[in-house]
Amino acid sequence: MNIKDFLESMRNLAASVSIVSAQDQQKKNFAMTVSSLTSLSMDPPAILVCVNKEASIHSVLKEGASFAVNILTKAHTEIANVCSSKEKEDQRFNFEQWVLDNPPIIQDAQAIIFCEVDKLVDYHTHSIVIGSVKGVKNKEGFNTLMYANGGYI
């Protein structure tokens, strides 16, 4: 199997863009942009998100830890870019949209899903994080930032 061909096929898979955010026990905030996120079940409500083990937030996402999924709007492309850049990690919370609670949230996100880590599944370079949904906050209308073919749509 050719990895380049597989990557090319994945560019055709449109996905909403979200930022997963969490806070560690020392009150340090973490955030990362994700597009590998999906609902897992409705009863009980659960989501599944894939997190690279090299991501700084990975060590915070332990069983029982709180985290938020901030589903972004089209106005959040700059935050999405910063939260996906290792080089800009120290700038991730420099946006006025953040409310630095535990977990931190983007107050004007399309939706916010409040979760607790229920289970972690190790898979090579990533962990599959299963989050038990504890609450949601939805914004009216649909203006979700999407990612496909190597860019935002």
N, C-alpha and C positions, 0 to 999 in steps of 0.2 A: 504494500500500500504506500502510495506517495503522500507524504505529509502536506506538501504544497497543494496538491489537489484537494485534500481534505479541508485545509484552511480556506481555499477558494470557495468550496461548497458552503462553508459556514458563513461567508460574507453575504450569502443570499438569505440568511435567516434573520429577519428583522426582530428586534427585541426592545422593550422599554428600558430606559436607563434609570438606574437607582443608585443611591449612595447608602451603604450600610454604615451605621455609626454606633459607637459604643464608648464606654468610659471604664477605665480600670479602677482598681481599689484605691489608687493614689490620686484619683480624680483627673487623670490624664485622658484627653479625648482622642479618639481614633475615628477615621473615616476612609472609605474606599469606594470608588465607582465600580458598579457591577452591572452586567447585562445577563449573567447566568443566574437567573432567579425565576422561580415558578411557584405557583400554589401546589401544595402536596395533597392536602385533604380539606374537606369542609367540616367533617365531624370526626375528630376535633379539628378546628381550624389550624392549619400548619402551612409553613412555607419551606422551601428548600433553596439554599444559596450555596454556590461553590466559591471557596476562598483559597487562593494560592497560599501555601505554607510560608512563602517568603514575605507575604504582606504583613505589615506591622500590626494590623488589627487581629491577625490570626491568633496570637497568644492570649488575647483578651476573650475570645469566643470559646469559653469553656462551658461545660454543662451547668445550667442554672444561671448563666450570665444574661443580663438584659442587653438588648440591642434594638435598633430601629432600622426599618427600611424606609427611606425617603424616596418615593417615586417622583422623579423630576419633571418639571414643565420645560417647554422650549426656551424659557427665559433663564434656565440654569446651565447652559452649555459651559460657561466659564468655571463654575463650581465643579462640574463633571470633569473638565480637563484637569483642573488642579488636583482633584482627589484621585485621579488616575496616574499622576506623575510622582514617582519616587523622589525626584529632584525637588519637587515643590511641597513635600510632605509638611514642612513647617508653616506653610501658607494655607493649609486646608480650612482653618477656622477663622480666616480673615474676612469673612463675608458677613454682612449685617443680617442676613437671613437666618443665621444659626441662633438657636436658643440652646445654651450650653447646660442643659439638665442632664440627668442620667436616665436614659441615653440622650446624647445631643440630637436635636432635630432641626430640620430646615422648615421654618414656620409657614412658608408659603408653598410647600411642596404640593404636587397634585394629590398625593395621598401619603400618609404616614402609617406604617404598620409596626406596632409595638410588640416585641417578641421576647421570649426567653429561650435560650439554647436548650433543646430537649435531648438532642443526640448529635454526635459527630461521627462521621464515617470517613475513615482514611482511604484516600484513593491516589496513589502515586504522588504527584506534585501538589495536589489539592486536598482539602477537607470538604466534605459535603456537610453543611450545617443545616440541621433540621430545627426550625424555630416554631415553638408553640406560640400561636397568636394570642396576645393578651388584650389588645385593643386596636382600634383604627381611627384615623381622622381623614375624612375625604373632603376634597375641594369640589365645588360644583363644576360641571362641564368636563370636556376632554381636551387637554392641551399637553399630553404626555410627550416628553422627549423620547425619540426613538433612535436606534442605531442599526444601520445596515450598510453593506457594501463599503465598509471602512470609514463611515462618517455618520454624522447626525442628520436625521430627517424629521 
